[in-house]
Amino acid sequence: MESAAVSAAPDPTLGPPLEQLRHLAGELRQLLPGVRVGEAQETTKEFDREAFWRRLNEAAVTVSREATTLTVAFSRLPLPSPQETQRFCEQVRAAIKAIIAVYYLFPKDQGITLRKLVRSATLDIVDDMAQLVEALYNSPAQSNPENLIPYNSVWDACQHIPQIPKDNKAAALSVLTKSVDLVKDAHEEMEQAVEECDPYCGLLNDIEEDTSDNHVDEEDILGCPNNRDSYWSEGDQELIIPCLALARASKACLKKIRLSVAENGKKDQVAQLDDIVDISDEISPSVDDLALSIYPPVCPLTVRINSAKLVSVLKKALEITKASHVTPQPEDSWIPLLINAVDHCMNRIKELTQNEVES
C-alpha cells in the first residue's frame, strides 16, 4: 500500500503544464534548422517507394491525431495535470520526430526536386505544430478561433502529404506550373500598369480630396504623385514596350519547357529534370526584378541590368532544356525561335538605354 501511494504521488521534477508546453514549442523550433539542411540517411538497401509513401502518410496521420488530442486537452478547464501534460508532450514530440525520420529516408537519387517538396511539406508540419503549441500556452482553456487557426494549419499540412507528387517528373511539372503562374501574374500586372498609364492615379485622387479644403501645396507632400518622379515620361513608355515583350517571352519559355517535360520527360532521368527545374526557378524572380524596375521613377540603367540578368537566365534555361532528353530533336525545336525573340527584346532595350551607359 505504501509503495502504491508513493508511485501515485506527483513528480516534483515536472514543470507546470503551460511551462511544459512552452518548452515543447522551443524544442520543435530547434528541429527546423536540421530539417532544412539535413542530408538523406545513408543506406545500402534499395529504396522502397511504396513503403516510403505509406510510412510518410501514416506519420502525418499520427501528427494530426496528436494535434487534435493536445488542442482538445488544453482548450477547456481544468487543464491537464503535469503528468498528463508530460504524456501529451511526449506523444507530440515522438510524432514530429517520426515524420522527420521518414523524410530523412528519401534519397537524393530519387530526385532533388521531389525531395525539396517532401522537405517543404515536413517543415510546414513541424512549424505549424510549434505555432499550435505556442497558441495553446498563450491562450489556454479557450476554444476560440485564435487557437483553431494554428490547429487547422497543422491539419491542412498533414492533409497535403498524400498530394505530394510521387516521382521526380511529376514534381518537376508541379514546380514548373507554379513558375508559369507566377510569371503570368507578373506579366499581367505589368500590362495592367501600362494600360492605366499612371499607377499612382488612385493615390493622386485620394490626396486631392484630402487637401482640397486645407489648401495644402501638393509639392510639399512626401511622395505626392504630382512630381515628375511619379509618372512615366515618353522615353520611359518607349522602354517599357520591349520589357513587356521580354516578360511575355519569359512566360512562353516556361510554358514550352513545361510542355516538353510533360511530353518527353522520363521519370528515370532525375538529374536532367532537376537541372531544368533549378534554372527555371530563377526565371520568376528575375521577371519580378524587371517588373519592379519599370515603375516610376524609372532608372534606365537598372532596367537594362535587370533585363540582361533575365535574358541570361532564359538563355541558360533554354540551352539546358535543348541539351536534355526532353528535347529529342533540338535542331528542329522551338528553342532557336525563343532565343531570337529574347535577343531582339534585349537589343532594343540596349538601344534605348545606351545614353545612360555612355553618360
Disulfide bonds with the S-S distance in Angstrom:
none
